[in-house]
Amino acid sequence: MSFIVILLCLFGPLYGQKGFPAGKVVAVPAPRYFSSAVPEVVYADTLSTDTAGSSRYLMPYTRQLGKPGFSSYIPVSARGNVSTINNNAGNKNPQIATVPAITIHGNVLYSVDYRSYIDTPYAEHDIYYHTVQTYLDITYKNNYPFRVFLTNRFSNSLLTRKLTDLNMQFSAADFASRLRQIMNRYPLPKLPGDSLGMIEHQLDAKRDELLQLRSWSNSPGVVQKLIEAKETALYGSKPELAADSIPALPAVAFSRPDAPDRKKIPGYLKDWFSRRSDSSAVSQKPAVDTSFMQTYQTRKRRIDTLEQQVQQLEKRYQHHKQQVAAWQQQRNNELYKSSSGTQQLDAEIAARQVPDSALPAGYQTLLAIKTLGVGRTVVDYSELSVKNVSINGLQIEYNPSYYVAVAAGSIDYRFRDFIVKNASAPAQYLYMVRAGKGLKNGTNIIVSWYAGKKQVYNNTGSNSGTQPDYHLMGFTLEGNCRVNASTYLTAEVAKSSVPYYNNGTNKSLLASAVHLGEHANEAYSLKLQTIIPASTTRITAYFKRYGASFQSFSYITTGTQQKAWMIKADQPFFKNQLLVTASLKENDYTNTTTNITYQNNTVFKSIQATLRLRRWPVFSLGYYPSSQLTKLSDSAYVENLFYSLVGSASYYYKVDGVDMSTTALYTRFYNKPSDSAFVYSNTSTFLLSHALLYAKFTWQTTGSASLAAMYNLYTVDNAAQYALLNWLRVGAGIKYNYQTYYNSIQIGYKGNVLIKMKKLGEVQLMMEKGFIPGSNRQLVENNTGRFSYFKIF
């Protein structure tokens, strides 16, 4: 019998909770023999989607696992994914949901575009462009992310090339972000300055003492004693009944014959009071419990003191908590910046005490992969070797504490090779190997070797005669130094093989590249990026010098010595409400298609300012150089340079609960008609646009005036969008065009439909009758249309 009683005492509190509603957790005190170092466990609620944390002071509520109407908490890994139980009624065999090995998300797009006339400089009509494109995010075991891009484009145009691009890459940034999220779950145990845990401990102690004193002062026994003490004190404060204050009795005869004389009764009472003056029965007041009142008043004062201390500690705790959060965020940011180095990462993991079971397998190796791509990739290494070159091939960058990179593939280098069909063009390709010491975004030194074939000008691919040797090879030595958190310095020297027209002795590429007596095939580059903390000024500057025979995939060999420099500054004013950007640069237009055969000493100036004031429009003003590239032949291009002035003001506001947006824009091109056939040469353009956004309805009106030397062009455009249903949206618009020189009025129109199909995607149709620049500076009609299907999954 005693054994049954013991069992009921132990398990009765745990199994006696059927009266509590579902989704609730009842705390049960843990046995005293539980160790204080109980590991953290998270319990998954099989009835709701929430999770409950269990500490060393709580036991999980685990009654009736999987039974409908009751919460069932099962322990799961605090560092992994929380699995839930399918808690459907009638399901006697609940199964734990598992995460699939491969998860795929992304989108797919198909579009067909129609042009009645293809835009200048080509003359074709009734052209259709078809594009099939997909983007996939593939995650393996919820930890290893990959991305896949696939694009296929074809058309009925005789001039446009058919294009199929495939890119597969390991998403290094996404993997690092996932790893940081795991590490952020484990805060650093050592906090700066005054320990937040110590303050919290002091605050808890004060709160406990305050709670105990409040509980004592509000207890029924103390309240009763306090009432009695107040009553006693109140009773003692009343004046005593003196003997001489007894009034005389009225002269009324008593009915009893043996009664004393009424006139003698006051005397009797005085005599009686005088004889009992030492007795406590009448004259002595009840004694007040002074010890209780003293204790009560002392504890009352202590309560007042504790309330003030708790308030001060709470303020101190919140302030320190914010400081710790900021410090923690700073450490997390440092973790983000330093996560490229596995040594820093290992130290951070050890400091945060992250268990190996919470980390992805092979995370150190994968985190060191900066780039891993197959197919269409962009190679962007250094100023003097390969800079922003698109290849079809392979690219790998690996950077634990040392640096290794390999890239190889074919190049689409020439003008409009992405668009214009040029099947007879000679092939171009590059190979590159880089090795060095240090982190990529930190202090490092890297040696590069590049080689390949680059042929920019001759696109005919003619086999007549002897073909020149367009192969090249080169070496670079690059050093990057992070001086401090806001200053980064890059220096690079390079030496290449000489072009075929200067290689009179027919030396090999390697021999001409390593010939120390030749200096015309050398180049130098210096770049500085810094922020001045006192004024928050951001400065970027560089200087580059190229020898006459220097060759690389970042520079077009001109046959003359070239230099280029630039300095740019960003300066905020008035607490970042005004941002001013200014720059000076010389010979920066190293376009890959222009054959510059002379020294360009023109210094280009640009300045831009943006003003943001609360409850005011955003104002922007810029004056900077622009360029227009014109193709003269397969091997000749001309680039016209001119300045542009652009000013704008945009304002987003509400009127009677309706969202509105207004934009004003002014543009001025400072070029001449002789510069090019640019239809807006030496033109000032004023544009004003107003949009109204109300619930399902959107209306936009745009008016513009282009004032040129030969004519003025005025346009007014009105467009509206309306959501008829949740799955159907329609739009229409009309545009008015008036050209003064020809006194020509032309009306255009447009319409669109958007259909959303649940679980199937979106279909969009669009058509427009518009106008494009034609011959003799006239606008000619151009009809366009588009059908597209888009699905996110």
C-alpha angles and dihedrals in degrees: 000000000000089000091057091049090053091051091050091050092051101042103023095086091049098049098036098078104092090116093067117096123249118275095032128115122212116205115230118192112249120237116268092242093065112114116247089227095070109157117244112266129182119211119210117220108226092198100050136025095246127100128220125214119226121204133182090276096057137062119207120253102243103163120144101355111219096001113139115252096025132091113242118194119196124182116252134172112286090211100046138056119303111236121203134208120240097241100188120153112264094020103129094174108050116196127209112237113238129209111247118246092236125035120189126193130162143096142272127214134190120179137167120197126196128203123184087199125018114233122260140312092037126060114218133128138206094023124171123199118196121196128185114185137167134181120195132189106200119188122189116207090345091283110067113068126197132176130210127192121188124179129175121179129178137158145173091253117120091210103045119084124230110243133199117177128180125183126179120178142164108245099231094172092052092048091050090049091052091049092050090051089055092049093047089063087069110061120205110267093213112072127191123256118340108020114249089211091055091052090047090050091051090047092050091049092051091046091050092050091047091049092050093049092047090048090051094047092048096044116118094241094053092044090052092048090048091052092049092048091050091048091049091049090047092049092050092051092066117097117258121249105252120209094234091053093068106113122232116262118249118258096260120138119239117237094223113084094210095052117120121257107280091222090060095052096086089052091052090052093049090050091048093050092047092051091050098042090115093050119098094211095090116004102035117089121229111269117254118225097238095175092060093047091049091050091047094050092047092052091044090056089047090054091053091049092048092050090056092045092049091051091050092046091048091053090046091047094050092046092048090044090057090048091050091047090052090047090048090049089050090051090048090051089049087049088053091052097040097041089096089075116069092205093059089043093053090050091051092048091051092048092050092043094229110179119233090238090066094053126080115254112261093012094148093058095042093047090056090058106097097173132011113164139153124194122010108017136155116236112209112167116134144341096254102037118034121347122178097333119159116221139175104227142055133325129181130176119183120181121166101141094320126048130235127168134174128184130173134162150102122294133228092201109145129090112290093348086141089061113017120073111240108158094162095057114119118253122261128195143160140210123197138177125184130184133173151130127268138032119311095236095035137052110324146140120220133185117205134194121191134178140162143101127300122180113170108163111035106069098158096085091212115177095201114121127349115329117226119241107254095178119121140184135188149165131221134189113204129185126189123189126187098206093184139332092291104033127072124176127193127188126177137177125190141185125190142179115276121252119266093253091059097041096092096159092051093239119178119259092253094047094052092045095054096039101123094194092065117080102166090082094058131101137187133200134185125182132180129191119180145151122215104219096202094060099016088234114165114209129188122181138161142174125201132183125189127193119229092252099037116128132189140139090256097055138050110228108235103180091241133082111265136191131187133185138175138182123189131179132190114198124181121204136190096022094315093308091118122041119188121191122188132171143177123199140168129205093351096142098095093154113180091230102048119087103216108192099170140056110269111208098171113131113211121208127200135173132178132180130190123191121196118183125172112261090003132101120269109252123201131178127179138174115187143139122271133189140206121204118210125189113222098174141334090287104026131073133166126206119203117202125201141150128259130200116206127180128174143172123194129182132184116195146143131245117191090339094311117123114231137179129195127187130184120190134184123189130180126183114202098203134111131238088244090061094070145321090274105153092216097046115156089358133152114209127193119193131181123183130181126186131190120199115189122163105291096353130083126181128183130182123188128184127182140177122199112195112197133171094255103031146354124239121203124188135179120189126188123185134171135190126195131180104220092179137359088265100035129067125170133187140183138178145176130211129201120205126187124179115192102202092057095027085229123163116193126179123205131184140187142189139186141186128200119195120187115201115195112245090353104073138238132309120199129188124188135174132177139179105209143148134247133190112280138173121313089023092286126137114243127198118265123181118201135181139177138195119186139172120200130182130180118200 
